[in-house]
């Protein structure tokens, strides 16, 4: 028998026909999608009259007819009988009469699982909707996650109902087929895209992918673990209630409604203040919220859209911090430790889950880029590194401006202060020129946001944020380093920078005194001083009240920050920067001087810091699980945010929120439609001309358009849109917001600058692949 010739051996079928296999998998995915989608497209409508409602007993429908609930009678909940719904998204409307003043009764769709101890087993996602006594109908969206035959809508009194009552007249349930299909298609597309990406790597780039994963697999798994720890509460069935959650849910909803109304970017968001609109898109950057707004258009709930934003920003936080700390230290292990500490810093978790300060933790994401940009500008020994520092610093500042103006204001104070602390090094030609280029590039990148903002600040009388008493909003120093519970049992409580931050400050001080930082000891001392000073500024220990008395102008400027703990964002990144610098110095010099094994010392120090930080995370998450409320679906894409805000007109009359047209001199008319910020109304004027006031706040940019031309608009005495109608007019008037031409020019400038900077960064990266840039050690870096 002849031996088999290895050269004539056929390769496996996978290697011979990769395209065929890939096409087969794509076909299977299409068949799967076509199998399940028709069920989502089936319409389904149910209605229940008053005579069909029954009393609820033990959380289940009874046989006793009832439609009235009151604390003085035995019926505290009325419900429909059981009905069946297929998987999909539904709109539920309830007609009612109530004197409910504040959360004394609510409506909800619930599912009774087969076993009572399982609850609804995640069958539905539906929030408790609290009716308003001033209205007679409420609508809310609910998500049926799996088919069920034991669903019922009920109206219940709260645990402390007072003397409130409610009468339910009718309940209507309407399936939203298009939203259901788009929702599921998006989910399928996401998971199939991940599968297809893995298939492409396995079938077409197998050897190269295996080599890459062998080199980077450990770091990738560690990075995924860091993101998981920071996003662990998202495994809960909904987003947990935070102090500012309603405000930012309304922002996401406003972006979605603005996009559906044809606006891009969404400067004036509809839905705010009884649909009168609010210029939140002018004063609050929302670049990174647009994906969440698009998710609403695809059928996802506002709560899920916010969860997606949290996950997205957590991933960016881990990636940016890993990149920044690696380039600063040149050590992947030290960078991973710094990334874990920074991503899971107590103050960041508090901002996400207890405060729900979307702008705050959004800006937190980009601070490592700003630190890296400054580091490379000041330490650069070659032109290419300085250019990289300019691009990175400009990108960090641009992203911060597009996320949180208060953080931008703080950086506007701290970066010049840092430059002054660096002394004569700042005024070296190369460094000073790099800083000036950064200012110019940042201005061009941020042009699309800054031009509208400056335009309104100059020409639009607005309420502003008002005066803030900084000493009342400052923190007790003890709360900086511990996790405390929420006494009101609403949110997760407070988690400061943590005891780990205190240890890092002492560890850095000890290494500094030991002389391990060598040539950068002066710079580390300045960074340490800035971090301690920022912590001091955020507490009641700082003499805020004395500043208000003796330096009122400075205090007035700083009071725009509202809360002194805003400084903890910048303090956090400086503390972690000190940690990675200390670990690098400990590895390079400190351990050698002490005669110890460098790797063992480093591993021990990093393990202690990470474990202590993980314990604080766990304490905070435990408080959250026990105390915070949950939002899963929310109220039919409308939240409520009452009261004046910074960018509302200065003389806006909040008592007049009827949403109707107002006429002068006997004119008549009615609203035909409202879509986004656009109102169409048919108006019949008088022979002498008249004035019509439309139910929206007036902002520069609103126009009244007819088939005969553009009518004059201005602000009414109550800050609504006032339109001058010519004599004898009869026809349709379209009131809509149209951006001024120079706003559009600024957006074009930003777009072109992004393309220019992106090409420059791509050239830098590709040059790095050809010739890997040398990352200097600590002793070669930033001088004193």
N, C-alpha and C positions, 0 to 999 in steps of 0.2 A: 504494500500500500504506500502510495506516495504521500509524503508529508504535505500538509496544507501550506500553501505559499502565503505568508502574511501580507504580501503586497496585493494579492488578489482577493483578500477578504473584503466583503462588502461592508461599508459603514452602516450603522444602525439606521432604521427607517426615519427616525427623527432628523438625523443629519442630512439624509437624502431628500426629504420632502418637507422642509420647515415651512414654506409658504402654504402648502396644502393643509398642514396641521393648523396653522394660524387662521386660515380662512374657515376651517371647520369649526374652530372655537368661536369665531365671530358669528357664524351661522347659528350655532347653539344659543348664543346670547340673544340673537334676534328672535329665535323661536320661543325662548323663555319669556321675553318681553311681550311678544304678541299673544302669548297664552294668558298672561295675567292682566293685561291692560283693558281688554273689553269689559271685564267686570267693573273696573273703575269708571267706565264711560256710561254705564247704565244710570239713568235718572231715577231718583227715589224721593218722594214727597209724602209727608205725613202731616196730619193736623188733628188737634184735639180741642174740642169746644169745652165750655165751662161745665156742661152736664156730664162730660166724660172723665172728669178728674175725680180722684179718690183721696182719702186720707192715707198718710204713710204711717206704718206701724213697724217699729223695729228695723227701719231702713228699707222696708219692702212695701209694695202697694197692698192695700187692704180692700175689702168689699164695701166700705162706707163712703158714699159720695161726699165730696167736700171741695170747696174752692177758696175758703176763707181761713186765714191763719192769724192768730192773735195770742198774746201771752196769757190772756184771761180765760181762754177756752181750751178744751182738751186737744184740739187740732193745732199742732205746732209745725206741721209740714203737710203739703198736698203734692200729689204726684200723678203722672200718667200711669196707665197700666203698662205691663211689659210690651215691648215691641222689638222688632229685629231690624238691624242695619248692616249693610255690607261694609267692607273696608273702604274708607274714603274720607273726604272733608265735607262737613255739613255746616250750614248756617241755621241757627235756631233763633226764632223770634218769640217773645213772650209779651202778650198784652196784659196789662195789670193796672191796678190802682193801689197806691200805698202812701203812707206818710213817713216812710223810712228816711231818717235823717243821716245816719252814718253807720253803715255796716250792721244794721239791725236785722236784715233779712237778705237772702240771696237766692239765685237760681243756679242750677247745675245739672249737667247730664252725667249720670253715673251708670255703672254696669255691675250687676250682681254676678260674681263668679260662681262656679259650681260648689265651691267650698267656702264657707263664710270667713274662715281664717286667712284666706288669700286676698281678701279685698277685691278690687276690680282686676287684679293681675295685669295691669297695664293695658287693658282692653281699650280704654278711651283716655284721651288727654283733653280735659275740660276744666277751666277754672271756675271758681265761684264768682258769679257776676252780681254785683250789688246794684239794685235798681235805684233810680233817682226819682224823688217824689214829684219833681217838676215835669217829668215825662210820663208817657203812658205805654211806651213800647221800648223794649231793649232787645238788641240782637247780639249774638256772640257766636264765634266760630269754635267748633269742636272737631277733634280728630279721632275717628274710629280706627284703631290700629289693627284690629282683627275682627272678623264677623262675629256677631253675638245676637242672641235672641232674648237676652234678659237686660235690656236697656230701659231706662226710664228717666224722664226729666222731672225734677222736683223743685218746689219752692219751700224754703225752710227758714225758720227764725234762727238768729244767731244765739250763741250761748248766753249773751246778756242783751235781750231784745228791748228792754225798757217797756214802753207802752205802744210799740209800733205794731201795725197791722199790714196785711197785704191781701188783695183779692186778685186771683188769676182768672182772666177772661178767656184766653185762648193761647195755645202753643202750636207753632208751626215749625216743621223740620224740612229743610230743603238741601238736597245734595248738590255739591258744586263739581260737576263732572270734569270740566276743564282744569280746575285747580287740582283735582285728585290725580288726573293723568300727568300733569306737569310735575307734581310733587314726586310721584313714583318714578317717572322717567329720569328725573334728576338723580334720585337715589341709585337707580340701576346704572346710569351713566357713570356715576362716581366709582362704584365698585367694579364695574366692568373695565373701566379705564385702568384701575390698579392692576387687575388681572392681566389685561392686555400688555401693560408695561412690563410686568414680570415675564410674560410669554415672549415678548420681543427680546428682552435681555437673555432669556434662556435659549431661545431658538436661533437668534442671529448674532448675538455677541456673548456667547457662553464663556469662552476662555477669558476674555477681557473682563467680564462681569465677576467671574470667580476671583480673578486676581485683585480686582478693586475691593470686593467684600473681604477678602483675607487681610488686606492692608487696613481697611477702615471699618470692618464689621464691629469691632469692640466699641469704637467711638460712636458709631451709629446707634448701637443698642443702648449705650449709656445716654446719648442725647434723647432717644425716644423715652427712656425711663425718666429723665428729668422733666420732659414735657408732661408725661403721665402724672407724675407727682404734683406738678403745678396745676394740672387740669382735673385732678381726681374728683372733685365735687361735680363735674359735668357728667359723671356716670349716673348721677341722680336723675330721676324722671323729668325734671324740669329745672329751670334756673332759679336759684335761691334769691329771696327778696333782699334787696339792698337799699340803702337810703335814697340814692338818686336813680333807681331803676326805672321809675315811670317817666322821668325826663328823657332818659336815653332810649327807652323803648319808643317814645314818641318821635325822637329823631330818626330812628330806623324806619318807622312807619311813614314819617313825612318824606323821607327820601324815596320810599317805594311809591307813595301816592304821587309825588312830583314826577317821577320817571313815567308812571302810567299816564300822567297828564301831558306828556310830551316835553317836559323840561329837562335840560341837561346843560350844565350841572344844576342841581336843585338849590337855588339861592333862597327863595321864599317857600317855606314848607307849608302845605295845606294841612288842615286838621287841627292846628293849634287854636286854642281860645275860641271854641265853638265854631270852627272852620273859618275864622277870620284871618288865619295865616300868621306866620312869624318868620322873621329874617334870620333864623338860626344858621342857615347855610352861609350867611355873610360873616357872622361873628364867631363861628365855631367850625373849624376845619373838619370835613367829613370824608376825606379821600378814602380812608380805610374802612368806612362804614358802607360804602357803595355795594360791595359784595353781599352784605347782609340785606340791604334794600332789595337787591335782585332776587334773593332767596324768597322774600315775601311775594314777589310777582310770580314765583314758581310754585306757590302754594304752601310754603313753610310758615310756621307761626313766628310772631315776633320774639317769643322766648327762645325758640331754636336759633333764630337769626342772631340773637345776642350770644348764645352759647357758641355759635360758629365764630363770632368775632373774638371771644375769649380764647378759643383754641387757636385761631389764626395768629393772634398777637402773642400768645404764649410760645408758639413755635418760632415766630420771628425773634422773640426775646432770647430764646435759647440759641438760635443760630447766630444772631448778631453778637451776643456776649461771648460765645465760643470763638468766633472769628477775631473779635477785638482782643480778648485776653491771650489767645494764641500768638497773635502778631506782637503783642507787647512782651510776652515772656519767652516765646519760642518753645514752650513745653505743652504738649497735648494734655498730659495728666493734670497739670496745674490749671490749664484753661477749663477742663471739664469740672474740676472742683469749684472754680470761680463761677462757672455757668450754673451749677447746681445752687450755690449760695445766692446768686443774683436772681435766678428765676423763682426760687422759693422763699425769697426774703419776706419776712412777716408783713412788712408794710405793703408790699405788692399784693399779697394774698388778701389783706384787708381791703385794699382799694378795689379788687375785683369782686369779692364775694360779700363783703359787709357794706362797703361804701357804694359799690357799683359806679365808681367815678371813672367812666369810660375814657375821658380825656386824660385823667391822671395816669392810669396804668398804660394807656396808649403811648404817652410821651416817655414813660419809663422804658419802653421797648427800645428806643433809639438813643438813649444816653450812652451806651457803650460805643456807638459809632462816633459820638461827639468826643468822648475821651480818647478814642483811638486816633481820630483826626488831629486833635491837638498834640498828642504824643508824637505822631509822625512828623508834623510840621516842625516841632521844636527839636527833635532828635535827628532829622534827616541829614545825611552826609552826601546825598546825591540828589539830583534834580528829579529823577523819576519817583523817588520816595516822597518828596515834597508834593509832587502833583497828586500822588495817591492820597496823601493827607488832606489836601484841599478838596478832592472829590468826596472823600468819606465824611469830612466835617460838614461840607455843604449839604450832603444827602441827609445827615443826621438832623441838621437844623431845619431843612425843608420839611422832613417828615414830622418833626415836632411842631412846626408852625401849622401844618395841616391837621394836627391832632389836638393841640391844647395850647391856647394862647397864654394862660397863666404860667405854664412851664416855660414857654418862650420868653415871657417877661423875666422870669427868674434867671434863665440862661443869659439874657441880655444884661443882667447885673453881674453874674458870677464869672462869665468868660472874660470880660474886661478886667475884673478884679484879679483873675488868675494871670492875665497878661501883665498886669502891673507888678504882681508878686514875682514874676519871672525876671523883672528888672531889665538890665541892659540887653539880655538875650532877645527880648521882644523887639528891640529896636535895631537888631542886626538886619541888614538889607534883605537877605533871603527870607528870614522869618517874617518881617514886617510886610514884605511883598506878598508872601503866601497868605497872610491874614487878610490883607486887602483884597486879594483875588477871591478868597473864601466869601467875604462880604458881598462882592459883586455877583458871584455865581449863585449864592443863596438868594439874593434879591431877584435875579432873573428866574430862578426855579420857583420862587414863591409869588411871582408877579400876579398869577391868576387869583390868589387869595388876598394879597395885600391891597391891590388896586380897588376892588369892591369895598373892602373894609375901610380904607382911608376915605373913599368917596362918601360912604354913609356917615362916618365920624365927622366929616366936614359939612355935609349938606343935609343930614337927617337928624332932627331933634329926637333923641331917644332917652329912655328912662335911666340907663346905666345900671351898674351893680349896687349903687348905694354905699353907705359907709359901713365898714365892718369893724367891730370891736375886737382887735387882735388878741388882747389879753384874755378875753372871755373864750376865745376859740383855741387858745394855745393848750398844749398837753401838760399834764402832770409828768415831771421827769421820770417817775417810776414806770409809767405806761409805755415809755420808749422801749423798754427791754423785757416786758412781760406780755403774756396773753391774758386779756381780761374778758369776762363774759358781758353780754348785753343785758342790762338790768330791765329793759323794756320788753325783752323776749320777742324781738321782731327780726333783727339781723343776727349776724354771727358774732358780734362783739368787736373788740379791738385787738389787733396784733401789731405791735411796734416793730422796730428793726430787729429786736430779739437780743437775747443774751449773747448770741454768737458775735454780733456786731461789737459788743463791749469787749469781748475777748480779743477780737481782731485789733481793736484800737490799742489794747495793752500789749499784745504780741508785737505789733509794729513798733510801738514805743521801745520795747526791750531790744528788738533787733537793731533799731536805729541807734540806741545808746551803745550797743556792742560794736557798732561801726561796720556792720555787715553790708550796708548799702554802698559803701565806698564813694564813688564819684557822684552818685545821685542822692546822697543823704540829704542835701539841702532841698532838693525838689520833693522828696518823700516827706520831709518835715513840713513843707508848705501844704502839701495835699492833706496830711494828717491834721494840720491846723484848720484847714478849710472844712474838713469833715466834722470835727468837733464843734466848730463855730456854727455850722448848719444845724447840728443837733441842738445846740444851745438856743438858736433862733426859734426852733419849733416848740419850745417849752415855756411854761409860766415863769421859769427862772429868769428869762430875758426881761429887762425892764420896759415892756411895751407901754405901760401906763405912763411912765416917766417920759418916754419918747413923745407920746401924744401931747404932753404938757409943754415940754421944752423944745421939741423939734416938730411942730405940727405939720409943716409942709412935707418933710420926709415921711412922717407917719401917714399923712394923707395919701402919699404915693404908694406906700407899702400896703395900705389897707385895701387896695384893689385886689390883693392876693386872697382876701377873705379869711383864709385859715393858715396860720403859721406852719402847720404840719405839711404844707405843700413843699417845704424845703427838704422833706425826708426823701423825695425822689432823688434829688441830686446827692444827698448825703449817702444814700444806699449805694449808688454806683461808685462813689469815692471810697467807701468802706471796703467794697469787694475789690476795687483796684489795689488798695493797700494790702489786702489779703494775698492776691496773686503776686504782687511785688515782693512781699515778705517770704512767700513760699519759694520764689525763685532765688532770692538772696540766701535763704536758709539752705537751699540745695547747693548753691554755688560756693558759698563762703562760710556761712555760720556753722554748718555742721563740721566743716574741716577744722575751723578754729577750735571747736569744742572737742574735737577728736572723736566724733561719733560717725556712724554710718549715715551718709547723707540721705539715701533712699528710705531708710528706716525712719529717720526723724521726720521726713516729709510725709510719708505714709501715715504715721501716727498723728501728726498735726492735722492733716486733711481729714482723716477718719473722725477725729474728735469733733471738729467743726461741723462736718456734714451730719453726723449723728445728732448733735445738739440742735441743729437747724431742722432736721427731720422730726425730732420730738416736738418742737414748737409747731410745725405744720400739723402734726397729728392732734395736738391740743386745740388748735384753731378749728380744724375740721370737725372735731368732736363737738365743740360748742355750736358750730354751724348746723350739724345734723340734728341737734337737740332743740335748737331755738328758731332757726330761720324758716320763714314761710316759703312756699313753693309757687312759682308761676309756670304753667305748662303751655297754655294756648293763648290766652288773653282775649280781650273783648273786641272781636270783629274788626281788627286793625284800627281800633280807636282807643287811645288811652286818655286819661284826664290829667291835665296839668294846669291848675288854676293859678291865678295871681299874675302880677307883672313880671316880666323878665327883662334882661338887659337891653335887648334889641327890639323891644316893642316901642311904638310911638309914644312920645313923652306925655301927650294929653289923651291917650286912648281911654275911652269910656267902657269899662268892663261890665257895667250894669245893663248896657244895651246890647244884648247878644241874641236878639230874636232871629237873626239870619234872614230878615226880610228887606225888601227895597223900601226906601223912604223917599217921598216926593214933596216937591214944593210947587205951589201955584196950580194945583189941580191936575197934574199929570197922572196917568195910569200906566200900569204894566205889571208883568210878572216874570219870574225867573223860569227860563225854559230848561236849563241844564247847568250843572256844575261839574267840572272835571279838573282836578288839581286846583290851581289858582285861577282858572279860567271860568268866568260866569257869562252865560248867554241869556239875555233878557229881551223881551218884546216890549217896547215903550211907545206909548201914545202921548205926545207932548201937547202943549197949548199953543195958541196962535202967537203968543208973545214970548214963547220960549220958557224953559223951566230948568230945574236942577234935580238930578236923581242921585241918591246916595246908595252905593252898593255895599253889601255886608262883608267887607274885607278891609283890613288895615291898609292905609295908603303908604306905599314906599315909592321912592323915585324909581321909575322904570315901568310903572303901570300905565297902560294905554287903553283908551276906549275906541274901538274900531267899528265902523259901519260900512255899508256898501257905498256910501257917499264920501268917505274920508275918515280922518281921525278927529275925535272930539277932544275938547280941552278937559283935563283932569287935574285935580288938586286934592289936598287933604281937607276934609270937613272939620268943623269945630270939635267933633268927637273922634277925629283921626281916621275916619273911614274914607273910602274912595268917592269923591264928589265929581260928577260928570255934568257938564253944561250941555243941555240938549237944545238945539236950534229951534226956532219957531216952526210950528206945523209939522214937526218930525213924527213919523210913524214907521217903525221898523225894528230890526234886531240890533242890539248893541252888544258887542263882544268886549268884555273887560278882561285883559290878560297882562301878564308880566313879561316884558321884553327887555333883555339885557341891553344896556347902552353899548354903543359900538366899541368904546375903549375898554370895556370889560372883555369883549370878544378878542380884541387885540392882545390883551394881557394873557388870555388863555392860550393864544397862538404862541406867544413868546415863551410861556412855560413849556408847552409841548416841544417846541424846537430846542429849547435848552436841555430838556430831558433827553432828547435824541442825541444831542451833541455830547452831553456828559456820559450817556450810556455807551456811545461809540468809544469815547476816551477810556472808560473803565474796561471795556472789552479788549481794547488794544493793550492795556496794562496787564490784564489777566493772561492773554495769549502770549505776551512777552515773558510772563512769569513761567508759563509752561515750557517755553524754549530755554529760558535761563532762570532757574528758580531764584527769586530774590532772597538775599541773605538777611536773616532776622538776627540782629545783634543781641548779645547777652546784656544783662543788666549793667555790667561794668562799662560797656561801650555806649550806653544809651544816654538819656537825658542828663546833661550836666547840671550842677547847682547854679 
